Amino acid sequence: MKGRITFRDRRFFLIDESGKEHVLPFQPIEKIANVSHPNDSLRLIAFSDFRVQDLDSLVRFLKSQVQPDLILYGGDDVRRFHETGANLFERLAEISRYGICAVAGNDDPPDLRNLITGRNVYAVHSCPLVLGPFGIVGIEGAPQFPMKDRFDKNYNKGYLLYPESILKWHLGHWKKGALHQRN
């Protein structure tokens, strides 16, 4: 969809060529979490798109490794982390020293971002984490590629797709907030 993007009332709107407004599902930064970390290095484990793999095997594997400082989950199928009625994000957070940072993926409907919650679970799209000298900010979903010759080559798939201008705004907003909190 083509149009002009505006931001007001903490929401993004796409105003199409006919003048009609469409609310975009983008969620801006709400707060920044600060956690003390005295070191100048981090041991990270990162993964994403955990669609069909066995979740209990993942937990066993992570427990068999040297304890990471932080686990990063890059999105997609966040519903799976609550399928059994337990919050697997919390279970994974217990394995690491500081928890888990996660974002919803482009295949996750916007309402599923609410599943990224729990003790030491950071939904870093709306609540970036400052961990000592490190900052972790996530961008949920995927970039929305501009159409070329009226054909998008099927790159734009999913629910959470954003034009580059919104992604730049998000990162700029994070920088300002993080710098403001440190001063």
C-alpha positions in Angstrom: 0.0 0.0 0.0 1.4 3.4 -0.9 0.9 6.6 1.0 2.3 9.0 3.6 3.2 7.9 7.2 2.4 10.1 10.2 2.9 9.6 13.9 0.5 10.9 16.6 -1.0 9.7 19.8 1.9 7.2 20.1 0.7 5.4 16.9 1.7 5.3 13.3 -0.8 6.0 10.5 -0.5 5.3 6.8 -2.6 7.8 4.8 -3.3 6.2 1.5 -3.7 7.9 -1.9 -7.4 8.4 -1.3 -6.8 10.1 2.1 -8.0 7.2 4.2 -6.0 6.5 7.4 -4.8 3.0 8.3 -3.4 2.4 11.8 -0.1 0.4 11.6 0.5 -2.3 14.2 3.8 -0.8 15.2 4.4 -0.5 19.0 6.8 2.3 20.0 9.2 2.1 23.0 7.3 2.4 26.3 10.2 2.2 28.7 13.8 1.1 29.1 14.9 -1.6 31.5 18.2 -1.1 33.3 20.1 -4.0 34.8 23.5 -3.8 36.4 26.3 -5.7 34.7 29.9 -5.0 35.8 31.7 -6.6 32.9 32.6 -5.3 29.5 31.7 -8.5 27.7 28.6 -10.7 27.3 28.1 -14.4 26.6 25.1 -14.6 24.3 23.0 -17.4 22.8 20.7 -16.3 20.0 18.1 -18.2 18.0 14.9 -17.5 16.0 12.2 -19.1 13.9 11.8 -22.0 16.3 8.8 -23.3 14.4 8.8 -27.1 14.7 11.8 -28.0 16.8 11.3 -29.7 20.1 11.2 -27.1 22.9 12.3 -29.5 25.7 15.3 -30.4 23.6 16.2 -26.7 23.4 16.0 -26.4 27.1 18.2 -29.5 27.6 20.7 -28.2 25.1 20.9 -24.7 26.7 21.4 -26.2 30.1 24.3 -28.3 28.8 26.2 -25.2 27.7 28.3 -22.8 29.7 25.7 -20.5 31.3 25.1 -17.5 29.0 24.6 -14.0 30.3 21.7 -13.5 28.0 19.5 -15.4 25.6 18.1 -13.6 22.5 15.1 -14.8 20.6 14.6 -13.2 17.1 11.0 -14.0 16.7 8.3 -16.0 14.9 5.9 -18.5 16.4 6.0 -16.9 19.9 2.7 -18.7 20.6 4.7 -22.0 20.9 6.4 -20.7 24.0 3.0 -20.9 25.8 1.5 -24.0 24.2 1.7 -26.3 27.3 0.2 -23.6 29.6 3.6 -22.9 31.0 5.6 -19.8 30.0 8.7 -21.2 28.2 10.1 -17.7 27.9 10.4 -17.7 31.8 11.9 -21.2 31.7 14.6 -20.1 29.2 15.2 -16.9 31.2 16.1 -19.0 34.3 18.9 -20.7 32.3 20.8 -17.5 31.7 22.3 -15.0 34.1 20.1 -12.0 33.2 17.2 -13.5 31.3 15.9 -13.5 27.7 15.3 -10.7 25.2 12.7 -11.4 22.5 10.7 -9.8 19.7 7.7 -11.0 17.7 8.5 -12.1 14.2 6.9 -11.0 10.9 4.7 -14.1 11.0 3.3 -13.3 14.5 0.0 -11.4 14.6 0.4 -8.1 16.6 -1.6 -9.4 19.6 0.9 -12.2 20.2 3.6 -9.7 21.2 1.8 -9.8 24.6 3.1 -13.3 25.1 6.6 -12.1 25.5 6.4 -11.5 29.2 7.5 -12.9 32.6 10.3 -12.7 35.1 13.5 -11.6 33.4 11.8 -11.7 30.0 12.4 -8.5 28.0 10.2 -7.6 25.0 13.0 -5.4 23.6 10.9 -3.9 20.9 8.8 -1.9 23.4 11.1 -2.2 26.4 14.8 -2.2 25.4 17.3 -3.5 27.9 20.4 -1.5 29.1 22.7 -4.2 30.6 25.6 -2.3 32.1 27.5 -0.8 29.1 25.4 -2.7 26.6 22.0 -1.8 25.0 19.7 -4.4 23.5 16.9 -3.0 21.4 14.8 -5.2 19.0 12.7 -4.5 16.0 9.8 -6.8 15.7 8.6 -8.1 12.4 10.6 -7.4 9.2 11.2 -4.5 6.9 8.7 -3.8 4.2 10.4 -3.8 0.9 9.2 -1.2 -1.6 7.4 -2.6 -4.6 9.4 -2.5 -7.8 7.5 -2.4 -11.1 4.3 -3.2 -9.2 5.8 -6.6 -8.1 7.1 -7.3 -4.6 8.7 -10.7 -5.4 6.9 -12.1 -2.3 9.4 -10.5 0.1 6.6 -8.8 2.0 5.1 -11.7 3.9 3.6 -11.7 7.4 1.7 -9.5 9.8 4.4 -7.2 11.2 6.0 -5.4 8.3 7.2 -1.8 8.5 8.6 0.7 6.0 12.2 1.7 6.6 11.2 5.2 7.7 9.5 3.7 10.8 12.4 1.5 11.6 14.8 4.4 11.5 12.4 6.4 13.7 12.3 3.5 16.2 16.1 3.3 16.5 16.5 7.0 16.7 13.9 7.1 19.5 15.7 4.4 21.3 19.1 6.3 21.1 17.5 9.4 22.5 15.9 7.6 25.3 18.9 5.6 26.3 21.2 8.6 26.2 18.7 10.6 28.2 18.4 7.9 30.9 22.2 7.6 31.2 22.7 11.4 31.8 
